[in-house]
């Protein structure tokens, strides 16, 4: 009897385990070493970075207060959101949808989109981007803050202009394009 080697769905042999990669457990309300980033009025906690996943994906815990959410944009990677608490309004290629607790939305690469919390209560989302890299963009343009729910500092006009300039300078590096508001 021939023993078969383990194979993937494409028929190739599985690569060996990589012992240099470690188990990562992210505890966003307990682990003070996790980066909490304030950006566009939201708080993003990087649970898993590309360094943790071999560049395959990143996982971000998003605290989105009422009125929060990014402006219209698009990028060359897949992005999925699962709403853990609350609801968000997504705009995908100009069409609006409400995504509620327990629901997931996937944004295909390069598609114009945005989301906003139009409710009166904070929303909490898990965001997966594949491949990884979005977390690096957030770390470069955002402001480090204390906890998963700490609001970002209010920016004066000069700070807003500086943030906008910094963001615009980094967009091509992270293969992202900001779009006009509809």
C-alpha positions, -999 to +999 in steps of 0.1 A: +000+000+000+014+034-010+013+061+016+002+095+002+020+127+012+000+155+026-011+178-002-028+211-006-059+215-027-037+223-057-020+190-054+014+201-042+032+189-010+027+210+021+058+230+030+074+220+064+064+238+095+083+271+101+094+270+137+106+306+136+069+316+135+053+318+169+018+315+183+003+350+188-026+356+212-040+391+211-059+404+241-069+439+231-083+449+265-054+435+285-022+436+264-006+470+268+020+462+241-007+462+213-006+493+193-037+515+196-039+540+168-061+571+166-071+580+130-101+598+114-118+600+148-116+562+152-094+539+173-077+510+156-059+483+176-035+462+156-042+426+168-021+408+142+004+425+119+020+412+088+050+403+109+028+379+129+012+363+098+042+360+074+026+389+054-005+370+046-030+393+064-034+417+092-063+418+118-074+452+133-099+458+161-118+490+152-136+512+177-158+535+156-177+562+176-209+578+163-201+597+131-168+579+127-154+561+097-129+568+069-136+590+038-142+573+004-112+554-008-099+523-026-068+501-024-053+471-040-060+445-012-090+427+000-107+440+032-134+424+052-153+437+083-172+417+108-194+439+131-190+427+167-211+455+183-234+481+167-238+488+131-222+507+102-233+521+069-211+509+041-210+526+007-197+502-020-194+515-056-219+542-046-245+518-031-253+520+006-259+490+029-264+487+067-241+460+083-253+450+118-239+430+147-228+395+136-227+404+099-196+405+077-189+425+045-161+419+021-147+447-001-129+435-032-095+449-040-096+482-060-134+489-054-144+523-042-159+522-007-162+537+028-180+530+060-195+553+087-212+548+120-244+566+116-259+554+149-258+570+183-236+543+198-201+531+192-195+502+168-168+476+171-155+459+140-128+433+132-111+442+100-090+417+080-068+430+052-050+406+028-022+407+022-010+426+052+002+462+050-028+484+060-017+482+096+017+498+086-002+526+069-023+532+100+009+532+122+026+557+100-003+582+098-022+576+130-015+588+165-006+563+193-032+564+220-036+546+254-064+520+250-087+503+225-115+528+232-095+560+238-106+586+214-080+602+193-070+638+202-088+667+186-067+682+159-064+719+153-063+733+118-025+731+115-025+695+127-053+685+103-034+700+074-002+682+084-021+649+088-036+654+053-002+661+038+014+632+055-014+609+044-013+621+008+025+615+007+021+579+019-009+569-003+011+555-032+034+536-009+004+517+005-014+515-029-043+535-016-063+563-033-086+588-016-117+595-035-140+626-035-171+626-013-202+617-032 
